[in-house]
Amino acid sequence: MGGKKRCRMHGGAAGSGAPSGERNGAYRHGLKTQEAMAFEREARAFLRRCCEVMRAELQG
């Protein structure tokens, strides 16, 4: 498409696509919500820090 930033058929403009969360028909249990995934990231980071501290204590 001359002079356009996006293809009119395959462009993926802002706001296109399926809605998120319960409004999307694929919502089942909430295990993969943004909040749940953020919690998992924080928990993994916390455990990683705990392991680093324990290793440092055992070595020192």
mmJSON file of the N, C-alpha and C atoms, coordinates in Angstrom:
{"data_MODEL":{"atom_site":{
"group_PDB":["ATOM","ATOM","ATOM","ATOM","ATOM","ATOM","ATOM","ATOM","ATOM","ATOM","ATOM","ATOM","ATOM","ATOM","ATOM","ATOM","ATOM","ATOM","ATOM","ATOM","ATOM","ATOM","ATOM","ATOM","ATOM","ATOM","ATOM","ATOM","ATOM","ATOM","ATOM","ATOM","ATOM","ATOM","ATOM","ATOM","ATOM","ATOM","ATOM","ATOM","ATOM","ATOM","ATOM","ATOM","ATOM","ATOM","ATOM","ATOM","ATOM","ATOM","ATOM","ATOM","ATOM","ATOM","ATOM","ATOM","ATOM","ATOM","ATOM","ATOM","ATOM","ATOM","ATOM","ATOM","ATOM","ATOM","ATOM","ATOM","ATOM","ATOM","ATOM","ATOM","ATOM","ATOM","ATOM","ATOM","ATOM","ATOM","ATOM","ATOM","ATOM","ATOM","ATOM","ATOM","ATOM","ATOM","ATOM","ATOM","ATOM","ATOM","ATOM","ATOM","ATOM","ATOM","ATOM","ATOM","ATOM","ATOM","ATOM","ATOM","ATOM","ATOM","ATOM","ATOM","ATOM","ATOM","ATOM","ATOM","ATOM","ATOM","ATOM","ATOM","ATOM","ATOM","ATOM","ATOM","ATOM","ATOM","ATOM","ATOM","ATOM","ATOM","ATOM","ATOM","ATOM","ATOM","ATOM","ATOM","ATOM","ATOM","ATOM","ATOM","ATOM","ATOM","ATOM","ATOM","ATOM","ATOM","ATOM","ATOM","ATOM","ATOM","ATOM","ATOM","ATOM","ATOM","ATOM","ATOM","ATOM","ATOM","ATOM","ATOM","ATOM","ATOM","ATOM","ATOM","ATOM","ATOM","ATOM","ATOM","ATOM","ATOM","ATOM","ATOM","ATOM","ATOM","ATOM","ATOM","ATOM","ATOM","ATOM","ATOM","ATOM","ATOM","ATOM","ATOM","ATOM","ATOM","ATOM","ATOM"],
"id":[1,2,3,4,5,6,7,8,9,10,11,12,13,14,15,16,17,18,19,20,21,22,23,24,25,26,27,28,29,30,31,32,33,34,35,36,37,38,39,40,41,42,43,44,45,46,47,48,49,50,51,52,53,54,55,56,57,58,59,60,61,62,63,64,65,66,67,68,69,70,71,72,73,74,75,76,77,78,79,80,81,82,83,84,85,86,87,88,89,90,91,92,93,94,95,96,97,98,99,100,101,102,103,104,105,106,107,108,109,110,111,112,113,114,115,116,117,118,119,120,121,122,123,124,125,126,127,128,129,130,131,132,133,134,135,136,137,138,139,140,141,142,143,144,145,146,147,148,149,150,151,152,153,154,155,156,157,158,159,160,161,162,163,164,165,166,167,168,169,170,171,172,173,174,175,176,177,178,179,180],
"type_symbol":["N","C","C","N","C","C","N","C","C","N","C","C","N","C","C","N","C","C","N","C","C","N","C","C","N","C","C","N","C","C","N","C","C","N","C","C","N","C","C","N","C","C","N","C","C","N","C","C","N","C","C","N","C","C","N","C","C","N","C","C","N","C","C","N","C","C","N","C","C","N","C","C","N","C","C","N","C","C","N","C","C","N","C","C","N","C","C","N","C","C","N","C","C","N","C","C","N","C","C","N","C","C","N","C","C","N","C","C","N","C","C","N","C","C","N","C","C","N","C","C","N","C","C","N","C","C","N","C","C","N","C","C","N","C","C","N","C","C","N","C","C","N","C","C","N","C","C","N","C","C","N","C","C","N","C","C","N","C","C","N","C","C","N","C","C","N","C","C","N","C","C","N","C","C","N","C","C","N","C","C"],
"label_atom_id":["N","CA","C","N","CA","C","N","CA","C","N","CA","C","N","CA","C","N","CA","C","N","CA","C","N","CA","C","N","CA","C","N","CA","C","N","CA","C","N","CA","C","N","CA","C","N","CA","C","N","CA","C","N","CA","C","N","CA","C","N","CA","C","N","CA","C","N","CA","C","N","CA","C","N","CA","C","N","CA","C","N","CA","C","N","CA","C","N","CA","C","N","CA","C","N","CA","C","N","CA","C","N","CA","C","N","CA","C","N","CA","C","N","CA","C","N","CA","C","N","CA","C","N","CA","C","N","CA","C","N","CA","C","N","CA","C","N","CA","C","N","CA","C","N","CA","C","N","CA","C","N","CA","C","N","CA","C","N","CA","C","N","CA","C","N","CA","C","N","CA","C","N","CA","C","N","CA","C","N","CA","C","N","CA","C","N","CA","C","N","CA","C","N","CA","C","N","CA","C","N","CA","C","N","CA","C","N","CA","C"],
"label_alt_id":[null,null,null,null,null,null,null,null,null,null,null,null,null,null,null,null,null,null,null,null,null,null,null,null,null,null,null,null,null,null,null,null,null,null,null,null,null,null,null,null,null,null,null,null,null,null,null,null,null,null,null,null,null,null,null,null,null,null,null,null,null,null,null,null,null,null,null,null,null,null,null,null,null,null,null,null,null,null,null,null,null,null,null,null,null,null,null,null,null,null,null,null,null,null,null,null,null,null,null,null,null,null,null,null,null,null,null,null,null,null,null,null,null,null,null,null,null,null,null,null,null,null,null,null,null,null,null,null,null,null,null,null,null,null,null,null,null,null,null,null,null,null,null,null,null,null,null,null,null,null,null,null,null,null,null,null,null,null,null,null,null,null,null,null,null,null,null,null,null,null,null,null,null,null,null,null,null,null,null,null],
"label_comp_id":["MET","MET","MET","GLY","GLY","GLY","GLY","GLY","GLY","LYS","LYS","LYS","LYS","LYS","LYS","ARG","ARG","ARG","CYS","CYS","CYS","ARG","ARG","ARG","MET","MET","MET","HIS","HIS","HIS","GLY","GLY","GLY","GLY","GLY","GLY","ALA","ALA","ALA","ALA","ALA","ALA","GLY","GLY","GLY","SER","SER","SER","GLY","GLY","GLY","ALA","ALA","ALA","PRO","PRO","PRO","SER","SER","SER","GLY","GLY","GLY","GLU","GLU","GLU","ARG","ARG","ARG","ASN","ASN","ASN","GLY","GLY","GLY","ALA","ALA","ALA","TYR","TYR","TYR","ARG","ARG","ARG","HIS","HIS","HIS","GLY","GLY","GLY","LEU","LEU","LEU","LYS","LYS","LYS","THR","THR","THR","GLN","GLN","GLN","GLU","GLU","GLU","ALA","ALA","ALA","MET","MET","MET","ALA","ALA","ALA","PHE","PHE","PHE","GLU","GLU","GLU","ARG","ARG","ARG","GLU","GLU","GLU","ALA","ALA","ALA","ARG","ARG","ARG","ALA","ALA","ALA","PHE","PHE","PHE","LEU","LEU","LEU","ARG","ARG","ARG","ARG","ARG","ARG","CYS","CYS","CYS","CYS","CYS","CYS","GLU","GLU","GLU","VAL","VAL","VAL","MET","MET","MET","ARG","ARG","ARG","ALA","ALA","ALA","GLU","GLU","GLU","LEU","LEU","LEU","GLN","GLN","GLN","GLY","GLY","GLY"],
"label_asym_id":["A","A","A","A","A","A","A","A","A","A","A","A","A","A","A","A","A","A","A","A","A","A","A","A","A","A","A","A","A","A","A","A","A","A","A","A","A","A","A","A","A","A","A","A","A","A","A","A","A","A","A","A","A","A","A","A","A","A","A","A","A","A","A","A","A","A","A","A","A","A","A","A","A","A","A","A","A","A","A","A","A","A","A","A","A","A","A","A","A","A","A","A","A","A","A","A","A","A","A","A","A","A","A","A","A","A","A","A","A","A","A","A","A","A","A","A","A","A","A","A","A","A","A","A","A","A","A","A","A","A","A","A","A","A","A","A","A","A","A","A","A","A","A","A","A","A","A","A","A","A","A","A","A","A","A","A","A","A","A","A","A","A","A","A","A","A","A","A","A","A","A","A","A","A","A","A","A","A","A","A"],
"label_entity_id":["1","1","1","1","1","1","1","1","1","1","1","1","1","1","1","1","1","1","1","1","1","1","1","1","1","1","1","1","1","1","1","1","1","1","1","1","1","1","1","1","1","1","1","1","1","1","1","1","1","1","1","1","1","1","1","1","1","1","1","1","1","1","1","1","1","1","1","1","1","1","1","1","1","1","1","1","1","1","1","1","1","1","1","1","1","1","1","1","1","1","1","1","1","1","1","1","1","1","1","1","1","1","1","1","1","1","1","1","1","1","1","1","1","1","1","1","1","1","1","1","1","1","1","1","1","1","1","1","1","1","1","1","1","1","1","1","1","1","1","1","1","1","1","1","1","1","1","1","1","1","1","1","1","1","1","1","1","1","1","1","1","1","1","1","1","1","1","1","1","1","1","1","1","1","1","1","1","1","1","1"],
"label_seq_id":[1,1,1,2,2,2,3,3,3,4,4,4,5,5,5,6,6,6,7,7,7,8,8,8,9,9,9,10,10,10,11,11,11,12,12,12,13,13,13,14,14,14,15,15,15,16,16,16,17,17,17,18,18,18,19,19,19,20,20,20,21,21,21,22,22,22,23,23,23,24,24,24,25,25,25,26,26,26,27,27,27,28,28,28,29,29,29,30,30,30,31,31,31,32,32,32,33,33,33,34,34,34,35,35,35,36,36,36,37,37,37,38,38,38,39,39,39,40,40,40,41,41,41,42,42,42,43,43,43,44,44,44,45,45,45,46,46,46,47,47,47,48,48,48,49,49,49,50,50,50,51,51,51,52,52,52,53,53,53,54,54,54,55,55,55,56,56,56,57,57,57,58,58,58,59,59,59,60,60,60],
"pdbx_PDB_ins_code":[null,null,null,null,null,null,null,null,null,null,null,null,null,null,null,null,null,null,null,null,null,null,null,null,null,null,null,null,null,null,null,null,null,null,null,null,null,null,null,null,null,null,null,null,null,null,null,null,null,null,null,null,null,null,null,null,null,null,null,null,null,null,null,null,null,null,null,null,null,null,null,null,null,null,null,null,null,null,null,null,null,null,null,null,null,null,null,null,null,null,null,null,null,null,null,null,null,null,null,null,null,null,null,null,null,null,null,null,null,null,null,null,null,null,null,null,null,null,null,null,null,null,null,null,null,null,null,null,null,null,null,null,null,null,null,null,null,null,null,null,null,null,null,null,null,null,null,null,null,null,null,null,null,null,null,null,null,null,null,null,null,null,null,null,null,null,null,null,null,null,null,null,null,null,null,null,null,null,null,null],
"Cartn_x":[0.848,0.0,0.898,0.833,1.685,1.401,2.429,2.308,1.635,1.23,0.554,1.534,1.329,2.196,1.76,0.483,-0.035,-0.784,-0.725,-1.521,-2.985,-3.858,-5.271,-5.895,-5.314,-5.884,-5.141,-3.838,-3.037,-2.312,-2.769,-2.015,-1.988,-2.981,-2.977,-3.037,-3.978,-4.098,-4.403,-4.118,-4.391,-5.872,-6.164,-7.549,-8.113,-7.351,-7.843,-7.514,-8.215,-7.964,-9.028,-8.877,-9.869,-9.738,-10.822,-10.745,-10.018,-9.5,-8.776,-9.696,-9.273,-10.003,-11.27,-12.272,-13.514,-14.28,-14.067,-14.777,-14.323,-13.143,-12.667,-13.246,-13.734,-14.371,-13.442,-12.13,-11.178,-10.877,-11.492,-11.23,-11.785,-10.977,-11.431,-11.305,-10.095,-9.844,-9.088,-8.497,-7.779,-6.335,-5.809,-4.421,-3.43,-3.841,-2.939,-3.366,-4.038,-4.388,-3.123,-3.179,-2.016,-1.604,-2.595,-2.283,-1.59,-2.071,-1.479,-0.056,0.162,1.504,2.461,1.983,2.822,3.203,2.249,2.533,3.585,3.466,4.444,5.834,5.924,7.222,7.836,7.015,7.521,7.948,7.188,7.532,8.844,9.026,10.283,11.465,11.284,12.36,12.71,11.695,11.923,12.696,12.286,12.987,14.427,14.618,15.967,16.845,16.315,17.073,17.373,16.403,16.619,17.745,17.743,18.795,20.161,20.223,21.495,22.013,21.129,21.523,22.011,21.311,21.721,23.075,23.292,24.594,25.711,25.453,26.456,26.752,25.731,25.935,26.731,26.452,27.16,28.613,28.897,30.262,31.072,30.423,31.158,31.219],
"Cartn_y":[-1.166,0.0,1.235,1.967,3.128,4.209,4.629,5.719,5.364,4.144,3.732,2.977,3.06,2.35,0.913,0.63,-0.723,-1.185,-2.499,-3.109,-3.045,-2.772,-2.635,-3.962,-5.088,-6.388,-7.103,-6.891,-7.639,-6.73,-5.521,-4.509,-4.62,-5.229,-5.326,-3.973,-3.153,-1.817,-1.9,-0.827,-0.773,-1.027,-1.873,-2.182,-3.364,-3.896,-5.058,-6.318,-7.377,-8.64,-8.939,-10.07,-10.536,-9.772,-9.633,-8.981,-9.88,-9.291,-10.079,-10.479,-11.469,-11.884,-12.651,-12.473,-13.23,-12.907,-11.733,-11.353,-12.167,-12.794,-13.683,-15.068,-15.768,-17.062,-18.137,-17.925,-18.947,-18.881,-17.945,-17.8,-19.001,-19.646,-20.841,-20.747,-20.451,-20.633,-19.5,-18.612,-17.491,-17.767,-18.947,-19.251,-18.435,-17.945,-17.199,-15.741,-15.196,-13.784,-12.957,-11.696,-10.833,-10.763,-10.737,-10.669,-11.95,-13.092,-14.368,-14.501,-14.092,-14.198,-13.223,-12.034,-11.084,-11.649,-12.288,-12.904,-14.002,-14.816,-15.888,-15.317,-14.229,-13.595,-13.102,-12.448,-11.943,-13.086,-14.176,-15.318,-15.947,-16.087,-16.656,-15.764,-14.447,-13.513,-13.602,-13.719,-13.855,-15.133,-16.248,-17.514,-17.458,-16.795,-16.655,-15.88,-14.784,-14.003,-14.83,-15.621,-16.483,-17.474,-18.078,-19.039,-18.367,-17.139,-16.417,-16.137,-15.739,-15.456,-16.729,-17.822,-19.087,-19.544,-19.414,-19.801,-18.943,-17.641,-16.742,-17.108,-17.475,-17.867,-19.166,-20.097,-21.376,-21.236,-20.325,-20.14,-19.284,-18.386,-17.436,-17.777],
"Cartn_z":[0.0,0.0,0.0,-1.033,-1.167,-0.141,0.592,1.541,2.854,3.029,4.261,5.167,6.457,7.395,7.597,7.324,7.528,6.296,6.089,5.028,5.444,4.545,4.905,5.284,4.872,5.203,6.332,6.444,7.407,8.383,8.549,9.28,10.777,11.398,12.854,13.523,13.153,13.725,15.216,15.916,17.35,17.6,18.575,18.897,18.144,17.214,16.479,17.274,17.005,17.692,18.721,19.363,20.334,21.646,22.391,23.697,24.696,25.754,26.749,27.887,28.645,29.835,29.537,30.39,30.271,29.004,28.458,27.241,26.031,26.153,25.114,25.41,24.425,24.657,25.168,25.143,25.561,27.061,27.791,29.222,29.973,30.825,31.515,33.031,33.524,34.945,35.602,34.867,35.462,35.814,35.471,35.807,34.991,33.852,32.992,32.829,33.838,33.782,33.979,33.642,33.816,35.281,36.174,37.6,38.07,37.627,38.039,37.503,36.275,35.701,36.374,36.759,37.486,38.859,39.528,40.82,40.681,39.64,39.412,39.177,38.399,38.157,39.463,40.298,41.578,42.492,42.512,43.351,42.892,41.577,41.066,41.407,41.294,41.62,43.109,43.955,45.395,45.7,45.105,45.336,44.822,43.701,43.151,44.13,44.691,45.672,46.918,47.371,48.549,48.29,47.126,46.787,46.744,46.208,46.151,47.559,48.457,49.837,50.511,50.314,50.932,50.404,49.103,48.54,49.135,49.257,49.813,51.27,52.039,53.441,53.549,52.668,52.707,52.278,51.371,50.894,51.855,52.543,53.389,54.772],
"occupancy":[1.0,1.0,1.0,1.0,1.0,1.0,1.0,1.0,1.0,1.0,1.0,1.0,1.0,1.0,1.0,1.0,1.0,1.0,1.0,1.0,1.0,1.0,1.0,1.0,1.0,1.0,1.0,1.0,1.0,1.0,1.0,1.0,1.0,1.0,1.0,1.0,1.0,1.0,1.0,1.0,1.0,1.0,1.0,1.0,1.0,1.0,1.0,1.0,1.0,1.0,1.0,1.0,1.0,1.0,1.0,1.0,1.0,1.0,1.0,1.0,1.0,1.0,1.0,1.0,1.0,1.0,1.0,1.0,1.0,1.0,1.0,1.0,1.0,1.0,1.0,1.0,1.0,1.0,1.0,1.0,1.0,1.0,1.0,1.0,1.0,1.0,1.0,1.0,1.0,1.0,1.0,1.0,1.0,1.0,1.0,1.0,1.0,1.0,1.0,1.0,1.0,1.0,1.0,1.0,1.0,1.0,1.0,1.0,1.0,1.0,1.0,1.0,1.0,1.0,1.0,1.0,1.0,1.0,1.0,1.0,1.0,1.0,1.0,1.0,1.0,1.0,1.0,1.0,1.0,1.0,1.0,1.0,1.0,1.0,1.0,1.0,1.0,1.0,1.0,1.0,1.0,1.0,1.0,1.0,1.0,1.0,1.0,1.0,1.0,1.0,1.0,1.0,1.0,1.0,1.0,1.0,1.0,1.0,1.0,1.0,1.0,1.0,1.0,1.0,1.0,1.0,1.0,1.0,1.0,1.0,1.0,1.0,1.0,1.0,1.0,1.0,1.0,1.0,1.0,1.0],
"B_iso_or_equiv":[0.0,0.0,0.0,0.0,0.0,0.0,0.0,0.0,0.0,0.0,0.0,0.0,0.0,0.0,0.0,0.0,0.0,0.0,0.0,0.0,0.0,0.0,0.0,0.0,0.0,0.0,0.0,0.0,0.0,0.0,0.0,0.0,0.0,0.0,0.0,0.0,0.0,0.0,0.0,0.0,0.0,0.0,0.0,0.0,0.0,0.0,0.0,0.0,0.0,0.0,0.0,0.0,0.0,0.0,0.0,0.0,0.0,0.0,0.0,0.0,0.0,0.0,0.0,0.0,0.0,0.0,0.0,0.0,0.0,0.0,0.0,0.0,0.0,0.0,0.0,0.0,0.0,0.0,0.0,0.0,0.0,0.0,0.0,0.0,0.0,0.0,0.0,0.0,0.0,0.0,0.0,0.0,0.0,0.0,0.0,0.0,0.0,0.0,0.0,0.0,0.0,0.0,0.0,0.0,0.0,0.0,0.0,0.0,0.0,0.0,0.0,0.0,0.0,0.0,0.0,0.0,0.0,0.0,0.0,0.0,0.0,0.0,0.0,0.0,0.0,0.0,0.0,0.0,0.0,0.0,0.0,0.0,0.0,0.0,0.0,0.0,0.0,0.0,0.0,0.0,0.0,0.0,0.0,0.0,0.0,0.0,0.0,0.0,0.0,0.0,0.0,0.0,0.0,0.0,0.0,0.0,0.0,0.0,0.0,0.0,0.0,0.0,0.0,0.0,0.0,0.0,0.0,0.0,0.0,0.0,0.0,0.0,0.0,0.0,0.0,0.0,0.0,0.0,0.0,0.0],
"pdbx_formal_charge":[null,null,null,null,null,null,null,null,null,null,null,null,null,null,null,null,null,null,null,null,null,null,null,null,null,null,null,null,null,null,null,null,null,null,null,null,null,null,null,null,null,null,null,null,null,null,null,null,null,null,null,null,null,null,null,null,null,null,null,null,null,null,null,null,null,null,null,null,null,null,null,null,null,null,null,null,null,null,null,null,null,null,null,null,null,null,null,null,null,null,null,null,null,null,null,null,null,null,null,null,null,null,null,null,null,null,null,null,null,null,null,null,null,null,null,null,null,null,null,null,null,null,null,null,null,null,null,null,null,null,null,null,null,null,null,null,null,null,null,null,null,null,null,null,null,null,null,null,null,null,null,null,null,null,null,null,null,null,null,null,null,null,null,null,null,null,null,null,null,null,null,null,null,null,null,null,null,null,null,null],
"auth_seq_id":[1,1,1,2,2,2,3,3,3,4,4,4,5,5,5,6,6,6,7,7,7,8,8,8,9,9,9,10,10,10,11,11,11,12,12,12,13,13,13,14,14,14,15,15,15,16,16,16,17,17,17,18,18,18,19,19,19,20,20,20,21,21,21,22,22,22,23,23,23,24,24,24,25,25,25,26,26,26,27,27,27,28,28,28,29,29,29,30,30,30,31,31,31,32,32,32,33,33,33,34,34,34,35,35,35,36,36,36,37,37,37,38,38,38,39,39,39,40,40,40,41,41,41,42,42,42,43,43,43,44,44,44,45,45,45,46,46,46,47,47,47,48,48,48,49,49,49,50,50,50,51,51,51,52,52,52,53,53,53,54,54,54,55,55,55,56,56,56,57,57,57,58,58,58,59,59,59,60,60,60],
"auth_comp_id":["MET","MET","MET","GLY","GLY","GLY","GLY","GLY","GLY","LYS","LYS","LYS","LYS","LYS","LYS","ARG","ARG","ARG","CYS","CYS","CYS","ARG","ARG","ARG","MET","MET","MET","HIS","HIS","HIS","GLY","GLY","GLY","GLY","GLY","GLY","ALA","ALA","ALA","ALA","ALA","ALA","GLY","GLY","GLY","SER","SER","SER","GLY","GLY","GLY","ALA","ALA","ALA","PRO","PRO","PRO","SER","SER","SER","GLY","GLY","GLY","GLU","GLU","GLU","ARG","ARG","ARG","ASN","ASN","ASN","GLY","GLY","GLY","ALA","ALA","ALA","TYR","TYR","TYR","ARG","ARG","ARG","HIS","HIS","HIS","GLY","GLY","GLY","LEU","LEU","LEU","LYS","LYS","LYS","THR","THR","THR","GLN","GLN","GLN","GLU","GLU","GLU","ALA","ALA","ALA","MET","MET","MET","ALA","ALA","ALA","PHE","PHE","PHE","GLU","GLU","GLU","ARG","ARG","ARG","GLU","GLU","GLU","ALA","ALA","ALA","ARG","ARG","ARG","ALA","ALA","ALA","PHE","PHE","PHE","LEU","LEU","LEU","ARG","ARG","ARG","ARG","ARG","ARG","CYS","CYS","CYS","CYS","CYS","CYS","GLU","GLU","GLU","VAL","VAL","VAL","MET","MET","MET","ARG","ARG","ARG","ALA","ALA","ALA","GLU","GLU","GLU","LEU","LEU","LEU","GLN","GLN","GLN","GLY","GLY","GLY"],
"auth_asym_id":["A","A","A","A","A","A","A","A","A","A","A","A","A","A","A","A","A","A","A","A","A","A","A","A","A","A","A","A","A","A","A","A","A","A","A","A","A","A","A","A","A","A","A","A","A","A","A","A","A","A","A","A","A","A","A","A","A","A","A","A","A","A","A","A","A","A","A","A","A","A","A","A","A","A","A","A","A","A","A","A","A","A","A","A","A","A","A","A","A","A","A","A","A","A","A","A","A","A","A","A","A","A","A","A","A","A","A","A","A","A","A","A","A","A","A","A","A","A","A","A","A","A","A","A","A","A","A","A","A","A","A","A","A","A","A","A","A","A","A","A","A","A","A","A","A","A","A","A","A","A","A","A","A","A","A","A","A","A","A","A","A","A","A","A","A","A","A","A","A","A","A","A","A","A","A","A","A","A","A","A"],
"auth_atom_id":["N","CA","C","N","CA","C","N","CA","C","N","CA","C","N","CA","C","N","CA","C","N","CA","C","N","CA","C","N","CA","C","N","CA","C","N","CA","C","N","CA","C","N","CA","C","N","CA","C","N","CA","C","N","CA","C","N","CA","C","N","CA","C","N","CA","C","N","CA","C","N","CA","C","N","CA","C","N","CA","C","N","CA","C","N","CA","C","N","CA","C","N","CA","C","N","CA","C","N","CA","C","N","CA","C","N","CA","C","N","CA","C","N","CA","C","N","CA","C","N","CA","C","N","CA","C","N","CA","C","N","CA","C","N","CA","C","N","CA","C","N","CA","C","N","CA","C","N","CA","C","N","CA","C","N","CA","C","N","CA","C","N","CA","C","N","CA","C","N","CA","C","N","CA","C","N","CA","C","N","CA","C","N","CA","C","N","CA","C","N","CA","C","N","CA","C","N","CA","C","N","CA","C","N","CA","C","N","CA","C"],
"pdbx_PDB_model_num":[1,1,1,1,1,1,1,1,1,1,1,1,1,1,1,1,1,1,1,1,1,1,1,1,1,1,1,1,1,1,1,1,1,1,1,1,1,1,1,1,1,1,1,1,1,1,1,1,1,1,1,1,1,1,1,1,1,1,1,1,1,1,1,1,1,1,1,1,1,1,1,1,1,1,1,1,1,1,1,1,1,1,1,1,1,1,1,1,1,1,1,1,1,1,1,1,1,1,1,1,1,1,1,1,1,1,1,1,1,1,1,1,1,1,1,1,1,1,1,1,1,1,1,1,1,1,1,1,1,1,1,1,1,1,1,1,1,1,1,1,1,1,1,1,1,1,1,1,1,1,1,1,1,1,1,1,1,1,1,1,1,1,1,1,1,1,1,1,1,1,1,1,1,1,1,1,1,1,1,1]
}}}
